[in-house]
Amino acid sequence: MKKIKKEDKVFVLSGNHKGSEGIIVKVFYKKNKAIIRGINMIKRHTKPTPKQPKGGIVEKEAPIHLSNLKKIE
């Protein structure tokens, strides 16, 4: 098995985003998960903070298990 790392192009094998391709933004090796740019977007409700004075609903990527990804070369 080839090691998946940041900036690799991957293909999603299973789940809601099956068949999608994307580039890895961050890898969590201890949890065996990775975040892929633009895939598996979720909505989070946030309280007002100095960075976001209004708070509200923020869309961000959720991690996907490495077993559901295939590295594209």
N, C-alpha and C positions, 0 to 999 in steps of 0.2 A: 504494500500500500504506500502510495506517495504521500508525503506530508503536505497538508494544505496550509498555506500561509497567506498573509496579507497581500493584497493586490493580485491574487490569482483569479483567473476566470473560472467560474464553476457553473454546473448544470444541476438543477433541482430534480431529483429522481422521484420524490413522493411528497404528498401533502397537498394543501390548497394551491400552491404555486408550482405544481408539477409541470415540467417542460420549460420553465423559465431559465434564463441565463443572467448572470450578474457578476460583479466584482466584489471580492471580500473586503470589507472595511476593517473588521476586527475579529480575532479568533480567541476564544476562551478554551485553552487546552485542558484545564482541569475539569471543566464541565462538558467537554467534547461538543461545543457549539460554536457557531460563527454568525456574524452579522453581515448580510449582503445588501449592497446599495440598491434601494428601491424595491426590494422584495420582502414580503411578510410584514407589511405596514400595519401598525396598530395605533389606536387613539388612546391618549392618556389625558385625564383631567388634572390640571395643575392649579395650585394656589398661586396668588400673586407673589412674585419675588422681585428683587432689584433688577434682575435680567429681563423678566417679563412682568411689567407692572400690572397688566390686565389679567394675567393668568389665562384660563380658558382651556380649550381642547388642543392638544399638540399631537401631530402624527409623527411617529418614529418607527424605525425598523426593529423587529424582535429577532432574537437569535433562532437559528435553525440547527438541528443536530447534524453533526458531521456525517453520520451514516446516510443521510438523505441527500448528500451532495456528491457530485462527481467532478473531478478536476478536468478542465479542457485545456489542451496544450496548443 
